[in-house]
Amino acid sequence: MATIALEGMQFYAYHGYYEEERIIGSNYLVDVYITAATKKAATTDDLKDTINYETVYLIVEAEMRHPSQLLEQVNQRIITGLKHQFSKMQAVQVRIPKLNPPLEGLVESSSVEDEENFVSSCGRCKKPFICYGDEECWCKNASVIHPATLDNLRHQFGGKCLCQDCLAYYAG
């Protein structure tokens, strides 16, 4: 397991609850920490076997360009973008400090930080696997299993996702 980090990415962006903040803009920093298995990349020396931090930067940059009232929304959009790009991400942490927020006193920064862990255990065999838990996840879109069977499995295993091996078992 390794942590791949991009720290101190700097952006001038137009986020804020007040209209003036979305007009004038402010300086922001963004830190991203991704936990992923990197042993294969260490062996192959191939970028496709790890998290490409250039791609991480481009996802963050795109979301920072899209104005929002709340940094919580920006943070969640970054996490969602990373989830949809990197299928082997086991956890992610994103921190967004807003430098010199417009307050009555002198404040260096205000920030929002969020993290998500994507390692889940199979509802049937208990084996750990990566599940992003959204509608884009492979376990929610098991098209080889009849929809009635999927509904039955969700009920039988309390809504917990099943690993690929267990889903393959039910697919026949």
URNORGI-V815086 format. One record per pair of residues at least 12 apart in sequence whose ideal C-beta (glycine too) atoms are under 8 Angstrom apart, sorted by sequence separation. I is the first residue (numbers start at 1). J is the second residue. D is the distance in Angstrom with one decimal. If there is no record, write none. Layout:
i->[I,I]
j->[J,J]
d->[D,D]
This chain:
i->[13,14,38,97,98,118,12,13,15,38,79,97,98,118,120,12,36,63,97,118,12,13,36,63,79,96,118,11,12,78,95,96,10,11,34,95,96,153,10,11,60,63,95,10,11,59,62,75,94,9,93,94,8,9,75,93,94,140,149,9,34,59,74,93,139,145,8,9,59,92,139,144,6,7,32,91,92,137,139,6,7,71,91,139,142,145,5,6,56,59,91,92,138,145,5,71,90,91,144,5,32,90,91,133,139,4,5,89,90,142,3,4,30,55,131,3,55,3,4,129,2,124,1,2,4,30,123,129,1,2,51,79,83,123,129,1,2,28,123,127,1,51,75,79,123,51,74,75,76,122,123,124,125,127,75,121,122,123,124,71,72,90,120,122,125,71,89,120,122,125,70,72,88,124,87,122,123,122,22,4,32,4,6,22,9,30,34,4,11,83,6,11,32,36,6,9,13,37,83,4,9,13,15,17,34,36,84,11,14,15,16,17,36,37,83,6,13,15,35,36,80,15,34,35,15,35,34,35,34,15,33,32,33,32,33,31,32,31,30,31,30,31,30,29,28,29,28,28,29,27,28,26,27,26,27,26,26,26,29,21,16,20,33,15,18,16,1]
j->[25,26,50,109,110,130,25,26,28,51,92,110,111,131,133,26,50,77,111,132,27,28,51,78,94,111,133,27,28,94,111,112,27,28,51,112,113,170,28,29,78,81,113,29,30,78,81,94,113,29,113,114,29,30,96,114,115,161,170,31,56,81,96,115,161,167,31,32,82,115,162,167,30,31,56,115,116,161,163,31,32,96,116,164,167,170,31,32,82,85,117,118,164,171,32,98,117,118,171,33,60,118,119,161,167,33,34,118,119,171,33,34,60,85,161,34,86,35,36,161,35,157,35,36,38,64,157,163,36,37,86,114,118,158,164,37,38,64,159,163,38,88,112,116,160,89,112,113,114,160,161,162,163,165,114,160,161,162,163,111,112,130,160,162,165,112,130,161,163,166,112,114,130,166,130,165,166,166,67,50,78,51,53,69,57,78,82,53,60,132,56,61,82,86,57,60,64,88,134,56,61,65,67,69,86,88,136,64,67,68,69,70,89,90,136,60,67,69,89,90,134,70,89,90,71,91,91,92,92,74,92,92,93,93,94,93,94,94,94,95,95,96,96,96,96,97,97,98,99,98,99,98,99,99,100,100,101,102,109,102,98,102,115,98,102,102,90]
d->[6.2,7.9,5.3,4.0,5.2,5.1,5.6,7.0,7.3,8.0,5.7,7.0,6.8,6.2,7.4,7.3,6.9,4.6,3.9,5.6,5.8,5.4,5.3,4.9,5.8,6.0,7.4,7.5,7.5,5.1,5.9,5.3,7.0,4.9,5.2,7.4,7.6,6.4,7.4,7.8,5.6,6.2,4.1,6.0,6.7,6.5,7.2,5.2,7.1,6.6,7.0,5.8,5.6,4.4,5.7,7.3,7.4,7.6,6.1,7.4,7.0,4.2,6.2,3.8,4.1,6.5,6.8,7.6,5.9,6.6,6.4,8.0,7.7,4.7,5.7,6.7,5.7,7.2,8.0,7.1,8.0,5.0,6.6,7.9,5.1,5.7,7.2,4.9,6.7,6.3,4.5,7.8,7.4,5.1,6.8,6.6,7.3,6.2,4.4,4.8,6.4,5.7,7.2,7.3,6.8,7.5,7.5,6.3,5.3,7.2,5.4,4.8,5.2,6.1,4.7,6.9,7.9,5.5,6.4,8.0,7.3,6.1,6.1,6.5,7.5,6.9,3.2,4.5,7.6,7.5,5.7,6.6,7.6,6.6,7.2,6.2,4.2,6.6,8.0,5.3,7.8,7.9,5.2,6.0,3.2,6.9,7.9,7.6,6.9,7.5,6.6,5.4,6.5,7.3,4.9,7.8,7.3,5.5,7.7,7.5,5.4,6.1,7.5,5.3,7.1,4.1,7.3,6.0,4.0,5.6,7.9,7.5,6.5,4.4,7.3,7.9,7.9,5.6,5.3,7.1,7.2,4.6,5.4,7.6,6.4,7.4,7.0,6.2,7.9,4.8,5.6,7.1,7.5,7.2,6.1,5.8,4.7,6.5,7.1,7.7,7.8,7.0,5.9,5.0,7.2,5.5,6.1,4.3,4.3,5.2,6.7,6.9,5.5,7.1,7.5,7.5,7.2,7.3,7.3,5.7,7.7,7.6,5.5,4.6,6.1,4.0,7.4,7.3,5.2,6.0,7.0,7.0,4.3,7.3,7.9,7.9,5.4,7.2,7.0,4.4,7.2,8.0,5.3,7.2,6.0,4.9,6.8,5.6,6.8,7.7,6.7,5.7,4.3,6.7,7.1,7.0,7.3,7.8,7.7,6.5,7.9,7.5,8.0,7.3,7.4,7.8,7.1]
